[in-house]
Amino acid sequence: MKNVIPVLLCLLFPIYASAQQIEIEQFNIGGSFDQPVDLQNAGDDRLFVVEKAGIIKILNSDGSINATPFLDINSIVINPTGVNDERGLLGLAFHPDYTNNGYFYVYYIDNGGDTQVSRFSVNAGNPDTADPGSEFPIIDFIQPFSNHNGGSLAFGPDGYLYIASGDGGSAGDPGDRAQNTQLLLGKLLRIDVDNPGGGNNYGIPGDNPFAGSPTEAEEIWAYGLRNPWKFSFDSTTDDLWIGDVGQGDVEEINKQPSTTAGLNYGWRCYEGSAPYNTTGCPPPGNLTFPEAEYSSSSGSGNCSVTGGYVYRGSLWPALQGLYFAADVCSGKLFTVDPAGTLVDLGGYGGSWVSFGVDNNDELFVVDISGNIYRIVDASIAGVNDNQAGGFHMVPNPASETISVQIENASIQSVQVMNISGRMIISEDQIGNTRFELNVSHLQQGLYLVSLFTEDGRQLVQKLVIR
């Protein structure tokens, strides 16, 4: 990343965007994190927050933070000197079969200043802690400078581990490393951690673009990247999205089908779609240009893109299919729709360095100042205030009890969530068309009531408690 300018958070929540009805709400309570840079889930309701200093902590579904870290490898991770230091523990990915094998993978900069990707194991007797002595090295490579380390990890829909490496740093990629397919820098790598071979602790997938080459780096999946700061796979379409930090004028967002190998994203020949240093470069027709981009030139307030996720949760139907990204310096959030149209949602007051999703694909954004926020559609689009598919709820507003009713069906269960998505009430195995729900213990405010019918429907309405 470029230099990060800390931004003071507003003290009141939620924070509203001026252009669209999007809110962010603080999710962690009773404490904060020390320079968090990544957020992942392991298939359950816990969130795992990566701190640059080499510590991973568990954020529970009620917003509390476990006192004991999940993993502490501070002693083998280089000590980042401040918020502008891009080194440290940068990425986390859980094995697709984590439930059975307990394996997870981390990307860190070691005490020598170089990249190390390693596997660790959860403690057999305690799922909330891992064994710091279980490190199994997977792949490492030299970093010539302290910046542009990449750091994201993710398992693709094909089960392979993808690694974002960065171009090795300095300015303008002086070694032209991103275009050099003999090097691992400036690339998106793709390896098989389940079937090692060739004397390595990993294997090369047979459909990697340079698999079997005696001269090119067989680990490469895509190249021509400057500093891919966060990438993700769309959980519905499997498309791969990459946020790639620009040199000084253009921040780019790249998109490709997960099955498309060997794409060249053009750095250092191009910064986004603008020519940068085209000496010795391939023709533009051989390059893949951004799906979307925005300015980070002087006066824009922007400086460094943070790639996010395509929203695939169920709480906010109007956000379905939108890709979310952010800028570290301006605090802006952006969306990109399926047609590639980028929308600037405005500033939200944080230094956004990562996004994450929970096990229900609900979306979170990470502020390096120490807090985790949930992204909320303030308009709650698609939720009818009065009736929805025969779903009646009276009185509304309410203070004591409500009557939940459905026409021509039986109610299987009813759930009440607050606006940040935390479960407040859950009633199951109802089996009637009408159900009386006690809401007297709820604080004043806005809630979402989800009704699940026995014929498989989910209906949602807003509930106001007064």
Protein Blocks (a to p, Z undefined) as FASTA:
>chain_A
ZZdddddddfbdcdddfkbccddddfbghiacehiabdcdehiabdcdddfkopacdddf
kopacfbdfbdcklmpccdfbjklcgdjfbdcddfklmmnopacdddddfkopacddddd
ddfklmkbccfklcccfbdcddfbfghnljpacddfkopacddebjniajhilnommmmm
kbfghiacdddfklggehiabdcdfkbfkgoiakbcfkbmbghifblghiaddfklopac
dddddfklpccdddddfklghiaehiakbgcjbcfblghiacfklpccdfbdcdfbehkl
pabdcdddddfbfklmmlgoiacdddfklopacdddfkopacdebjehiacfbdcddfko
pacdddfklpacddddfklgoiafkbgghiacdddddfkbccdddehiacfbdcdddfko
pafbdcehklpabdcddfklpccdddddddddfkopacddddddZZ
